[in-house]
């Protein structure tokens, strides 16, 4: 699936996952998918991350991506592990070129207007607003959306189950990223599935 827009409409929330134990990969993915969240962002912040991506990719219904992709080498390794989309905290010309070559859906991170302009110059208009809350939250997002009407955002960073509905009410927001779905090291699969079900039921503007 190479269409970023087609990906972003699949669920209102993308779980942002930090997984240390490969044994947790499949049951975690199964719980999130069962709860209605098929898009899973596995951050490349642990030594196990690439193996976790490979395991999660075996779960029926899971669309597994790699987050914290910092450079072309990260992107290539994630793709080889089975990642179906790529998320980055920022954007460089080299990373943008690598993403275009790979042909995978790509959400580069932006934090301000200059970042958005640089992303647009490289051909990317579906962007991760990161870190969303520390960078000024909804007022900043609304200001960016007013200037860059062609852009759709996936805000990530500091968003919770309590605040996600307010973000998702914004017409410029395609979905949000959230780490509240599964805490690092958590193995209560039923609780994770319940959180996923609640997140999957959140509404977005038509």
C-alpha positions in Angstrom: 0.0 0.0 0.0 1.8 3.1 -1.2 -0.9 5.7 -0.8 -0.4 7.6 2.5 -3.9 9.0 2.4 -5.4 5.5 2.1 -3.3 4.5 5.1 -4.2 7.4 7.4 -8.0 6.9 7.0 -7.8 3.3 8.4 -7.9 4.3 12.1 -8.1 7.6 14.1 -5.1 6.6 16.2 -1.7 5.1 15.4 -0.2 3.3 18.4 3.4 4.4 18.9 5.1 1.4 20.4 8.5 0.9 22.2 9.1 -2.8 22.5 12.1 -4.4 24.1 11.0 -8.1 24.0 10.4 -9.8 20.7 8.2 -12.3 22.5 5.7 -9.5 23.2 5.5 -8.5 19.5 2.8 -10.8 18.2 0.4 -10.7 21.2 0.7 -6.9 21.3 -0.1 -6.6 17.7 -3.0 -9.1 18.0 -4.5 -7.1 20.9 -4.3 -3.8 19.0 -5.7 -5.2 15.8 -8.5 -6.9 17.6 -9.3 -3.6 19.2 -9.6 -2.0 15.8 -6.2 -0.3 15.3 -4.5 -1.9 12.3 -1.7 0.7 11.9 1.2 0.0 14.3 4.2 2.2 14.6 7.2 0.4 16.1 9.8 2.9 17.0 13.5 2.1 16.3 14.5 2.9 19.8 15.3 -0.6 21.0 17.7 -3.3 19.8 14.7 -5.6 19.2 12.8 -3.1 17.1 13.5 -4.7 13.7 12.8 -8.2 14.9 9.6 -6.8 16.5 8.5 -5.4 13.1 9.2 -8.7 11.4 7.0 -10.6 14.0 4.2 -8.1 14.0 4.0 -8.2 10.2 3.0 -11.8 10.5 -0.2 -10.9 12.4 -3.3 -10.9 10.1 -4.7 -7.4 9.7 -1.7 -5.7 11.0 -0.1 -2.9 8.9 3.3 -2.4 10.6 5.4 0.7 10.2 8.7 1.9 11.6 9.0 5.1 13.6 12.1 7.1 14.8 13.5 6.6 11.3 16.4 9.1 11.2 18.2 8.3 7.9 18.3 6.2 4.8 20.0 3.3 6.5 17.2 3.1 9.1 14.6 3.2 6.4 16.3 0.4 4.4 16.6 -1.7 7.5 13.0 -1.1 8.4 11.8 -1.9 4.9 13.8 -5.1 4.9 12.3 -6.1 8.2 8.8 -5.8 6.7 7.8 -2.2 7.5 4.9 -1.0 5.3 5.1 2.7 6.2 7.8 5.0 7.6 7.5 7.7 10.3 10.3 10.1 11.1 10.6 12.8 13.9 12.0 15.2 11.3 13.0 15.5 7.6 16.3 15.9 5.7 16.7 15.9 1.9 18.5 12.6 2.0 15.8 10.9 4.0 13.1 12.4 1.8 14.9 11.1 -1.3 15.3 7.6 0.3 11.6 7.5 1.1 10.6 8.4 -2.4 12.9 5.7 -3.8 11.4 3.2 -1.4 7.9 4.0 -2.5 6.5 3.5 1.0 4.0 5.8 2.7 6.0 8.3 4.7 5.1 10.7 7.5 8.0 13.0 8.1 8.0 15.1 11.2 7.6 18.9 11.3 7.5 21.4 14.1 7.1 24.8 12.5 6.3 26.6 9.3 9.8 26.3 7.8 9.7 22.6 8.3 6.4 22.4 6.5 7.7 24.5 3.6 10.8 22.2 3.3 8.6 19.1 3.3 6.4 20.6 0.6 9.4 21.3 -1.5 10.4 17.7 -1.2 6.9 16.6 -2.3 5.4 15.6 1.1 2.1 17.1 2.3 1.1 14.4 4.9 3.1 15.3 7.9 3.7 14.3 11.5 3.4 17.4 13.9 6.0 16.5 16.5 6.3 16.8 19.4 2.8 18.2 19.2 2.1 19.3 22.8 5.6 20.6 23.7 5.7 22.5 20.4 2.6 24.5 21.3 -0.3 22.1 20.9 -3.5 22.9 19.2 -3.0 26.7 18.8 0.2 26.0 16.7 -1.5 23.3 14.7 -4.4 25.6 13.8 -2.0 28.4 12.8 0.0 26.0 10.5 -3.3 24.6 9.1 -4.5 28.1 8.3 -1.4 28.8 6.2 -0.9 25.3 4.6 -4.4 24.3 3.6 -3.1 21.4 1.4 -1.4 19.7 4.4 -2.9 17.0 6.6 -1.3 16.3 9.9 -0.8 13.4 12.3 0.0 15.1 15.6 2.1 12.9 17.9 3.8 13.6 21.2 2.0 14.3 24.5 -1.4 13.4 23.2 -3.5 11.2 25.6 -6.8 9.3 25.5 -8.4 12.3 27.2 -7.1 14.9 24.7 -7.2 12.9 21.4 -10.8 13.8 20.6 -10.0 17.5 20.6 -7.1 17.0 18.2 -9.2 14.7 16.0 -11.9 17.4 15.8 -9.6 19.5 13.7 -10.3 19.3 9.9 -6.5 19.3 9.2 -5.9 16.3 11.4 -5.9 12.9 9.6 -5.2 10.9 12.7 -3.1 11.1 15.8 -0.2 9.1 17.2 -0.4 7.8 20.7 1.8 6.0 23.2 -1.0 5.5 25.7 -2.3 2.4 24.0 0.5 0.2 25.3 3.1 1.3 27.8 6.6 0.0 27.4 6.8 -3.5 28.8 3.1 -3.9 29.4 1.7 -7.4 28.9 -2.0 -7.0 29.9 -3.3 -7.8 26.4 -6.9 -7.4 27.4 -6.4 -3.9 28.8 -4.5 -3.0 25.6 -7.3 -4.3 23.4 -9.8 -2.4 25.5 -7.8 0.8 25.1 -7.5 0.2 21.4 -11.3 -0.3 21.0 -11.9 3.0 22.8 -9.4 4.7 20.5 -10.8 3.1 17.4 -14.2 4.5 18.2 -13.1 8.1 18.2 -14.6 10.2 15.4 -13.0 12.5 12.9 -14.4 15.2 10.7 -15.9 13.9 7.4 
